[in-house]
Amino acid sequence: DLRSKSYFVESAAEYVAIPDLIADPELLDDARRFMRRKGIECLAEADRLDALYAAVTSSDPVATCKPQEVPA
């Protein structure tokens, strides 16, 4: 079950509807790779925010933080 009706295709520089992605596996591959790369970037940014939160809320000025899982 997909959550969107279209996905960004980097090589086309636009969102492409699912039926068009199905018709062109190269575009589908581009869309899935882009989505996966963005997901990895979001997780990395969340790790940095975790560390910032730990530093801001800790009484230890040199606090370090391992990435935290956030309940859904």
MDAnalysis code that builds the backbone (N, CA, C; Angstrom):
import MDAnalysis as mda
import numpy as np

u = mda.Universe.empty(216, n_residues=72, atom_resindex=np.repeat(np.arange(72), 3), trajectory=True)
u.add_TopologyAttr("name", ["N", "CA", "C"] * 72)
u.add_TopologyAttr("resid", np.arange(1, 73))
u.add_TopologyAttr("resname", ["ASP", "LEU", "ARG", "SER", "LYS", "SER", "TYR", "PHE", "VAL", "GLU", "SER", "ALA", "ALA", "GLU", "TYR", "VAL", "ALA", "ILE", "PRO", "ASP", "LEU", "ILE", "ALA", "ASP", "PRO", "GLU", "LEU", "LEU", "ASP", "ASP", "ALA", "ARG", "ARG", "PHE", "MET", "ARG", "ARG", "LYS", "GLY", "ILE", "GLU", "CYS", "LEU", "ALA", "GLU", "ALA", "ASP", "ARG", "LEU", "ASP", "ALA", "LEU", "TYR", "ALA", "ALA", "VAL", "THR", "SER", "SER", "ASP", "PRO", "VAL", "ALA", "THR", "CYS", "LYS", "PRO", "GLN", "GLU", "VAL", "PRO", "ALA"])
u.atoms.positions = np.array([
    [0.839, -1.184, 0.000],
    [0.000, 0.000, 0.000],
    [0.881, 1.243, 0.000],
    [0.817, 2.012, -1.047],
    [1.585, 3.252, -1.147],
    [0.789, 4.393, -0.523],
    [1.501, 5.361, 0.006],
    [0.838, 6.459, 0.705],
    [0.586, 7.669, -0.187],
    [1.213, 7.705, -1.354],
    [1.049, 8.839, -2.262],
    [0.528, 8.377, -3.609],
    [0.007, 9.326, -4.355],
    [-0.464, 9.036, -5.712],
    [0.619, 9.329, -6.742],
    [1.686, 10.017, -6.305],
    [2.811, 10.315, -7.194],
    [4.072, 10.422, -6.342],
    [5.195, 10.257, -7.002],
    [6.490, 10.309, -6.323],
    [7.465, 11.122, -7.149],
    [8.422, 11.750, -6.454],
    [9.398, 12.582, -7.137],
    [10.395, 11.711, -7.875],
    [10.618, 12.058, -9.130],
    [11.610, 11.386, -9.961],
    [12.691, 12.412, -10.265],
    [13.854, 12.180, -9.698],
    [14.927, 13.166, -9.800],
    [15.335, 13.425, -11.250],
    [15.444, 12.377, -12.055],
    [15.886, 12.554, -13.444],
    [14.873, 13.353, -14.266],
    [13.622, 13.300, -13.889],
    [12.583, 14.062, -14.584],
    [12.330, 15.412, -13.910],
    [12.860, 15.575, -12.697],
    [12.683, 16.797, -11.904],
    [11.208, 17.130, -11.690],
    [10.399, 16.081, -11.473],
    [8.975, 16.298, -11.221],
    [8.373, 15.073, -10.544],
    [7.186, 15.275, -10.008],
    [6.430, 14.169, -9.433],
    [5.755, 13.413, -10.576],
    [5.795, 12.080, -10.470],
    [5.224, 11.232, -11.515],
    [4.178, 10.328, -10.870],
    [3.029, 10.213, -11.517],
    [1.931, 9.391, -11.006],
    [2.314, 7.911, -11.017],
    [1.764, 7.166, -10.076],
    [2.082, 5.745, -9.941],
    [1.843, 4.956, -11.232],
    [0.724, 5.153, -11.929],
    [0.556, 4.388, -13.175],
    [1.692, 4.632, -14.178],
    [2.193, 5.863, -14.213],
    [3.305, 6.170, -15.115],
    [4.602, 5.540, -14.626],
    [4.773, 5.452, -13.314],
    [5.954, 4.782, -12.766],
    [5.917, 3.290, -13.089],
    [4.743, 2.703, -12.985],
    [4.592, 1.282, -13.297],
    [4.896, 1.027, -14.772],
    [4.489, 1.947, -15.633],
    [4.713, 1.797, -17.069],
    [6.175, 1.977, -17.448],
    [6.949, 2.646, -16.595],
    [8.358, 2.908, -16.905],
    [9.225, 2.531, -15.702],
    [9.702, 1.292, -15.650],
    [10.487, 0.832, -14.508],
    [11.728, 1.680, -14.204],
    [12.290, 2.338, -15.221],
    [13.444, 3.208, -14.954],
    [13.036, 4.398, -14.086],
    [11.874, 4.964, -14.379],
    [11.380, 6.063, -13.544],
    [11.041, 5.557, -12.146],
    [10.458, 4.387, -12.069],
    [10.138, 3.789, -10.774],
    [11.403, 3.570, -9.956],
    [12.452, 3.085, -10.597],
    [13.729, 2.880, -9.911],
    [14.282, 4.211, -9.403],
    [14.197, 5.242, -10.231],
    [14.666, 6.569, -9.833],
    [13.869, 7.068, -8.627],
    [12.542, 6.899, -8.663],
    [11.677, 7.367, -7.570],
    [12.001, 6.638, -6.270],
    [12.193, 5.331, -6.333],
    [12.454, 4.572, -5.099],
    [13.833, 4.906, -4.537],
    [14.808, 5.096, -5.418],
    [16.156, 5.467, -4.946],
    [16.135, 6.848, -4.280],
    [15.417, 7.787, -4.897],
    [15.311, 9.132, -4.331],
    [14.643, 9.079, -2.953],
    [13.549, 8.332, -2.841],
    [12.823, 8.224, -1.573],
    [13.705, 7.608, -0.498],
    [14.443, 6.566, -0.844],
    [15.323, 5.910, 0.120],
    [16.440, 6.861, 0.574],
    [17.028, 7.604, -0.370],
    [18.091, 8.556, -0.029],
    [17.559, 9.651, 0.903],
    [16.366, 10.144, 0.609],
    [15.762, 11.174, 1.470],
    [15.463, 10.615, 2.858],
    [15.031, 9.357, 2.924],
    [14.773, 8.723, 4.217],
    [16.035, 8.641, 5.063],
    [17.133, 8.262, 4.432],
    [18.415, 8.176, 5.138],
    [18.841, 9.565, 5.620],
    [18.645, 10.571, 4.773],
    [18.973, 11.948, 5.175],
    [18.113, 12.389, 6.355],
    [16.840, 12.039, 6.360],
    [15.948, 12.411, 7.471],
    [16.378, 11.735, 8.769],
    [16.753, 10.464, 8.696],
    [17.215, 9.762, 9.895],
    [18.496, 10.389, 10.443],
    [19.405, 10.767, 9.567],
    [20.642, 11.411, 10.008],
    [20.342, 12.752, 10.680],
    [19.411, 13.496, 10.120],
    [19.041, 14.782, 10.724],
    [18.351, 14.566, 12.069],
    [17.532, 13.529, 12.178],
    [16.893, 13.209, 13.456],
    [17.946, 12.865, 14.507],
    [19.004, 12.157, 14.115],
    [20.097, 11.857, 15.049],
    [20.751, 13.143, 15.545],
    [20.954, 14.105, 14.640],
    [21.553, 15.382, 15.052],
    [20.620, 16.138, 15.991],
    [19.314, 16.086, 15.727],
    [18.355, 16.730, 16.625],
    [18.325, 16.047, 17.984],
    [18.448, 14.707, 18.005],
    [18.540, 13.983, 19.277],
    [19.721, 14.492, 20.096],
    [20.866, 14.624, 19.443],
    [22.069, 15.091, 20.134],
    [21.887, 16.522, 20.638],
    [21.284, 17.372, 19.829],
    [21.029, 18.746, 20.250],
    [20.074, 18.772, 21.437],
    [19.014, 17.981, 21.382],
    [18.054, 17.914, 22.483],
    [18.743, 17.462, 23.764],
    [19.589, 16.436, 23.660],
    [20.300, 15.943, 24.837],
    [21.210, 17.022, 25.401],
    [21.883, 17.747, 24.533],
    [22.779, 18.805, 24.999],
    [22.004, 19.941, 25.653],
    [20.862, 20.287, 25.110],
    [20.058, 21.399, 25.633],
    [19.407, 21.031, 26.961],
    [18.991, 19.782, 27.116],
    [18.253, 19.391, 28.310],
    [19.118, 18.747, 29.386],
    [20.378, 18.541, 29.114],
    [21.266, 17.881, 30.069],
    [21.975, 18.905, 30.945],
    [22.227, 18.508, 32.181],
    [23.021, 19.385, 33.053],
    [24.504, 19.195, 32.767],
    [24.854, 18.157, 32.006],
    [26.240, 17.892, 31.610],
    [26.524, 18.648, 30.324],
    [27.409, 19.663, 30.354],
    [27.660, 20.477, 29.157],
    [28.318, 19.697, 28.018],
    [28.841, 18.514, 28.297],
    [29.491, 17.722, 27.251],
    [28.662, 16.459, 26.972],
    [27.371, 16.568, 27.146],
    [26.502, 15.403, 26.988],
    [26.564, 14.877, 25.560],
    [26.608, 13.573, 25.454],
    [26.510, 12.932, 24.133],
    [25.250, 12.106, 24.146],
    [24.794, 11.815, 22.971],
    [23.522, 11.114, 22.867],
    [23.590, 10.105, 21.749],
    [23.128, 8.886, 22.041],
    [22.969, 7.926, 20.964],
    [21.594, 8.157, 20.364],
    [21.408, 7.806, 19.084],
    [20.100, 8.006, 18.464],
    [19.009, 7.312, 19.262],
    [17.889, 7.988, 19.389],
    [16.770, 7.446, 20.160],
    [15.665, 7.004, 19.230],
    [14.925, 6.013, 19.668],
    [13.742, 5.608, 18.930],
    [12.562, 6.384, 19.479],
    [11.759, 6.890, 18.589],
    [10.587, 7.652, 18.976],
    [9.378, 6.758, 18.771],
    [8.565, 6.564, 19.810],
    [7.380, 5.724, 19.646],
    [6.459, 6.286, 18.576],
    [5.864, 5.404, 17.812],
    [4.960, 5.843, 16.727],
    [3.664, 6.360, 17.291],
])
